[in-house]
């Protein structure tokens, strides 16, 4: 049965944050304008050891109940689990601190949750560009956002815009870190994968819009850095769940060539990926990109070049992860 909306506070919103107070304040401001009653939810902010502690945030006259808890820097996974442990609601909303919500976000997600009270629900994430957008942002902004309604693949789960019931959260086992410092490159996917093993599905609510002030979308270098780090840690995911690799298509041409198992076209694709992803190959691609920005800033051409360059950093991060963490079974079904 779903949770009945009444006068009792039953929604807990957990927001981990580290050294991003201004972004967090914008996130909290967006919660002030929600169409659902402000007496229906509480906000739990976990200050993950920020250089400038967040104590003053609680002193602001927020219209909702807010609790700010500080811990030593342990990463977002431990932060989210801590937030759950000190929360009161039976319905758990998880937000990243650089998210701003549309006014009907909580209400729309609540209604969707009523339809699937024992599953995972995510909203729709749309990039937000403050002030003037950069050329890289214009190139990336092709409107191809994940907005499909209904059940979605577990690889699409996003822990920064996720809702789950407390009982289900505990049944899944909460969030799990990949490393001792509390990091997890794909915390949402990890959570959804373990959920799928016990029959719990993931659904998207397309009308619940969340705007993402993502620093990695500012320029190409920031995006490359993120994807390198994510791909490096992805090895730990695939070691933990070997069958997951086949469900993440961006790594198809990043794994080492296997002349016994790979088809001819895949061998060619992997060889091209390896050549382009070399230091020399990426340097040439970047020079071409910078040159075209000046003389022929075609969105179509630059988009293709950016994808190949980002793919090169995904390749390099993935291979670095293999060196650091060891091999995985690339052909597990």
C-alpha positions as CSV (number, residue, x, y, z in Angstrom):
1,X,0.0,0.0,0.0
2,X,1.1,3.6,-0.7
3,X,1.7,6.2,2.0
4,X,-1.4,8.4,2.7
5,X,-0.8,12.1,2.5
6,X,-2.0,13.6,5.7
7,X,-0.9,16.1,8.3
8,X,1.9,13.9,9.5
9,X,5.4,14.7,8.3
10,X,6.4,11.6,6.3
11,X,8.8,12.8,3.5
12,X,12.5,13.1,4.3
13,X,14.8,14.9,1.7
14,X,18.4,13.9,2.1
15,X,21.0,16.3,0.5
16,X,24.8,15.6,0.9
17,X,27.1,18.5,0.2
18,X,30.8,19.2,0.1
19,X,32.2,22.7,-0.4
20,X,29.2,23.9,-2.5
21,X,27.3,26.1,-0.2
22,X,26.0,28.5,-2.8
23,X,24.7,25.7,-5.0
24,X,23.1,24.1,-1.9
25,X,21.3,27.4,-1.1
26,X,19.8,27.5,-4.6
27,X,18.6,23.9,-4.1
28,X,17.0,24.8,-0.8
29,X,15.4,27.9,-2.2
30,X,13.7,25.7,-4.9
31,X,12.2,23.6,-2.0
32,X,10.5,26.8,-0.6
33,X,8.3,27.0,-3.7
34,X,7.0,23.4,-3.8
35,X,3.3,22.9,-4.4
36,X,3.1,20.2,-1.8
37,X,2.6,21.5,1.7
38,X,5.9,22.6,3.4
39,X,4.7,20.9,6.6
40,X,4.8,17.5,4.8
41,X,8.5,17.2,4.5
42,X,11.8,17.7,6.3
43,X,15.2,18.4,4.9
44,X,18.4,16.7,6.1
45,X,21.6,18.3,4.9
46,X,24.8,16.4,5.4
47,X,27.9,18.6,5.4
48,X,30.6,16.2,4.3
49,X,33.5,18.0,6.1
50,X,33.4,21.2,4.0
51,X,36.2,23.7,4.5
52,X,33.6,26.3,5.5
53,X,31.1,24.5,7.8
54,X,27.4,24.8,7.0
55,X,26.2,25.7,10.5
56,X,24.8,29.1,9.4
57,X,22.5,27.5,6.9
58,X,20.3,26.1,9.7
59,X,20.0,29.7,11.1
60,X,18.2,31.0,8.0
61,X,14.4,31.3,8.4
62,X,13.4,28.3,6.2
63,X,9.7,27.6,5.9
64,X,10.3,23.9,6.3
65,X,12.0,21.7,9.0
66,X,15.7,21.5,8.3
67,X,18.5,19.6,10.1
68,X,22.2,20.2,9.2
69,X,24.6,17.4,10.3
70,X,28.3,17.6,9.9
71,X,30.7,14.7,9.5
72,X,34.3,14.2,8.5
73,X,34.8,14.0,4.8
74,X,33.7,10.4,4.0
75,X,32.1,10.8,0.6
76,X,28.5,11.0,-0.7
77,X,27.6,7.4,0.0
78,X,28.2,7.6,3.7
79,X,26.6,11.0,3.7
80,X,23.3,9.7,2.2
81,X,23.2,6.7,4.6
82,X,23.8,9.0,7.5
83,X,21.0,11.3,6.3
84,X,18.6,8.3,6.2
85,X,19.7,7.2,9.7
86,X,18.7,10.6,11.3
87,X,15.6,11.2,9.2
88,X,12.0,10.6,10.2
89,X,10.0,10.1,7.0
90,X,8.9,6.8,5.4
91,X,9.4,8.2,2.0
92,X,13.0,9.1,1.2
93,X,13.9,11.8,-1.4
94,X,17.6,12.0,-2.4
95,X,18.9,15.1,-4.0
96,X,22.3,16.3,-5.1
97,X,23.2,19.8,-3.9
98,X,23.5,21.3,-7.4
99,X,19.9,20.4,-8.2
100,X,17.1,23.0,-8.5
101,X,13.5,21.6,-8.5
102,X,10.5,22.7,-10.5
103,X,7.7,23.8,-8.2
104,X,5.6,20.6,-8.6
105,X,8.5,18.2,-8.3
106,X,7.8,16.8,-4.9
107,X,4.1,16.6,-5.5
108,X,4.5,14.9,-8.9
109,X,7.1,12.4,-7.5
110,X,4.8,11.7,-4.6
111,X,1.9,10.8,-6.9
112,X,4.2,8.6,-9.0
113,X,5.4,6.9,-5.8
114,X,1.8,6.1,-4.8
115,X,1.6,4.1,-8.0
116,X,4.8,2.2,-7.3
117,X,5.3,2.3,-3.5
118,X,7.7,-0.7,-3.4
119,X,10.0,0.4,-6.3
120,X,12.5,3.2,-7.1
121,X,11.3,6.4,-8.8
122,X,13.5,9.0,-10.4
123,X,12.6,12.4,-11.9
124,X,13.8,14.0,-15.2
125,X,17.1,15.7,-15.1
126,X,17.7,18.7,-17.4
127,X,21.0,20.7,-17.5
128,X,20.8,24.3,-16.4
129,X,23.2,26.9,-17.7
130,X,23.5,30.0,-15.6
131,X,24.0,33.4,-17.3
132,X,25.6,32.9,-20.8
133,X,26.2,29.4,-21.9
134,X,29.6,28.4,-23.2
135,X,30.2,27.1,-26.7
136,X,30.7,23.6,-25.3
137,X,27.3,23.8,-23.5
138,X,25.6,24.9,-26.7
139,X,27.2,22.0,-28.6
140,X,26.1,19.5,-25.9
141,X,22.6,21.0,-25.5
142,X,20.9,19.0,-28.2
143,X,17.8,18.4,-26.1
144,X,18.4,14.7,-26.1
145,X,17.5,14.2,-22.4
146,X,16.2,11.0,-20.9
147,X,12.5,11.7,-20.5
148,X,10.8,8.4,-21.3
149,X,8.0,7.5,-18.9
150,X,7.5,4.1,-17.2
151,X,9.9,1.4,-16.2
152,X,13.5,2.1,-17.2
153,X,16.7,0.2,-17.3
154,X,18.6,0.1,-14.0
155,X,21.6,1.7,-15.6
156,X,19.6,4.9,-16.0
157,X,19.0,5.4,-12.2
158,X,20.3,8.6,-10.8
159,X,20.8,8.8,-7.0
160,X,20.6,12.6,-7.1
161,X,16.9,12.7,-8.1
162,X,15.7,9.4,-6.6
163,X,12.8,8.5,-4.3
164,X,12.4,5.2,-2.5
165,X,10.4,4.0,0.5
166,X,12.3,3.5,3.8
167,X,11.4,-0.2,4.0
168,X,12.5,-0.7,0.4
169,X,15.7,1.2,1.0
170,X,16.6,-1.0,4.0
171,X,15.7,-4.1,2.0
172,X,18.1,-3.2,-0.7
173,X,20.8,-2.5,1.9
174,X,21.2,1.3,1.5
175,X,24.0,2.8,-0.6
176,X,27.3,0.9,-0.9
177,X,30.7,2.6,-1.4
178,X,33.2,1.3,-4.0
179,X,36.3,2.6,-2.1
180,X,37.3,3.2,1.5
181,X,36.9,6.9,1.0
182,X,33.1,6.5,0.5
183,X,33.0,7.1,-3.2
184,X,30.9,5.3,-5.8
185,X,31.0,6.5,-9.4
186,X,27.5,5.1,-10.1
187,X,25.8,5.0,-6.7
188,X,22.4,5.1,-8.3
189,X,23.1,2.2,-10.7
190,X,24.7,0.2,-8.0
191,X,21.6,0.7,-5.9
192,X,19.2,-0.2,-8.7
193,X,21.2,-3.3,-9.7
194,X,21.0,-4.7,-6.2
195,X,17.3,-3.8,-6.2
196,X,16.7,-5.7,-9.4
197,X,18.1,-8.8,-7.9
198,X,15.2,-8.9,-5.5
199,X,12.6,-7.9,-8.0
200,X,12.5,-4.2,-7.4
201,X,12.0,-2.0,-10.5
202,X,13.0,1.5,-11.4
203,X,10.6,4.0,-12.9
204,X,10.9,7.5,-14.4
205,X,8.5,10.3,-13.7
206,X,8.9,12.5,-16.8
207,X,6.8,15.4,-15.3
208,X,9.0,15.8,-12.3
209,X,11.6,18.2,-13.6
210,X,15.0,18.8,-11.9
211,X,17.5,21.3,-13.2
212,X,21.1,20.4,-12.9
213,X,23.8,23.0,-12.4
214,X,26.5,20.5,-13.4
215,X,30.1,21.9,-13.3
216,X,31.3,19.2,-15.6
217,X,29.2,20.7,-18.4
218,X,31.0,24.0,-18.3
219,X,33.7,23.0,-20.7
220,X,35.3,20.0,-22.5
221,X,38.2,19.6,-20.0
222,X,35.8,19.3,-17.0
223,X,33.7,16.7,-18.8
224,X,36.8,14.7,-19.8
225,X,38.1,14.8,-16.2
226,X,34.8,13.5,-14.9
227,X,34.5,10.7,-17.4
228,X,38.1,9.6,-16.8
229,X,37.5,9.3,-13.1
230,X,34.1,7.6,-13.5
231,X,35.6,5.1,-15.9
232,X,38.6,4.4,-13.7
233,X,36.3,3.5,-10.8
234,X,33.9,1.6,-13.1
235,X,36.3,-1.4,-12.9
236,X,35.3,-1.8,-9.3
237,X,31.6,-2.0,-10.3
238,X,32.3,-4.6,-12.9
239,X,34.4,-6.7,-10.5
240,X,31.5,-6.5,-8.0
241,X,28.9,-7.3,-10.6
242,X,30.5,-8.9,-13.7
243,X,27.3,-9.2,-15.7
244,X,26.8,-5.4,-15.5
245,X,29.5,-4.6,-18.1
246,X,27.3,-5.9,-21.0
247,X,24.6,-3.4,-20.0
248,X,26.8,-0.3,-20.3
249,X,27.3,0.1,-24.1
250,X,29.9,3.0,-23.9
251,X,32.5,0.4,-22.9
252,X,32.0,-2.0,-25.8
253,X,35.0,-0.6,-27.7
254,X,37.1,0.2,-24.5
255,X,37.8,-3.4,-23.4
256,X,40.9,-5.1,-24.7
257,X,40.7,-6.9,-28.1
258,X,40.0,-10.6,-27.9
259,X,40.8,-12.1,-31.3
260,X,39.0,-15.4,-30.4
261,X,35.7,-13.8,-29.3
262,X,35.5,-10.4,-31.0
263,X,33.9,-10.0,-34.5
264,X,35.9,-8.4,-37.2
265,X,34.1,-5.1,-37.1
266,X,34.5,-4.8,-33.3
267,X,38.2,-5.5,-33.6
268,X,38.5,-2.6,-36.1
269,X,36.4,-0.4,-33.8
270,X,38.6,-1.2,-30.8
271,X,41.8,-0.6,-32.8
272,X,40.5,2.8,-33.9
273,X,39.5,3.7,-30.3
274,X,42.9,2.7,-29.0
275,X,44.7,4.8,-31.6
276,X,42.5,7.9,-31.1
277,X,42.7,7.6,-27.3
278,X,46.5,7.7,-27.3
279,X,48.1,11.0,-26.0
280,X,49.0,11.9,-29.5
281,X,45.6,11.0,-30.9
282,X,43.8,13.1,-28.3
283,X,46.2,16.0,-28.7
284,X,45.5,16.1,-32.5
285,X,41.7,15.9,-31.9
286,X,41.9,18.8,-29.5
287,X,43.9,20.9,-31.9
288,X,41.4,20.2,-34.7
289,X,38.6,21.1,-32.3
290,X,40.2,24.4,-31.2
291,X,40.9,25.3,-34.8
292,X,37.3,24.7,-35.9
293,X,36.0,26.7,-33.0
294,X,37.6,29.7,-34.5
295,X,36.9,29.3,-38.2
296,X,33.9,26.9,-38.5
297,X,32.0,26.5,-35.2
298,X,29.6,23.9,-36.6
299,X,27.5,22.3,-33.8
300,X,27.2,19.1,-35.7
301,X,31.0,18.8,-36.4
302,X,32.1,19.9,-32.9
303,X,29.6,17.6,-31.2
304,X,31.1,14.6,-33.1
305,X,34.7,15.7,-32.2
306,X,33.7,16.2,-28.5
307,X,32.2,12.7,-28.3
308,X,35.3,11.2,-29.7
309,X,37.6,13.1,-27.3
310,X,35.4,12.3,-24.3
311,X,35.4,8.7,-25.4
312,X,39.1,8.8,-25.4
313,X,39.2,9.8,-21.8
314,X,36.7,7.2,-21.0
315,X,39.0,4.7,-22.6
316,X,42.1,6.0,-20.7
317,X,40.2,6.0,-17.4
318,X,38.9,2.5,-18.0
319,X,42.4,1.1,-18.9
320,X,43.9,2.9,-15.9
321,X,41.3,1.3,-13.7
322,X,42.4,-2.1,-15.0
323,X,46.0,-1.4,-14.1
324,X,45.1,-0.2,-10.6
325,X,42.3,-2.7,-9.6
326,X,43.0,-5.7,-11.7
327,X,41.3,-7.6,-14.6
328,X,37.6,-8.4,-15.0
329,X,35.8,-11.1,-16.9
330,X,34.8,-9.2,-20.1
331,X,32.7,-12.1,-21.4
332,X,30.4,-12.9,-18.5
333,X,26.9,-13.2,-19.7
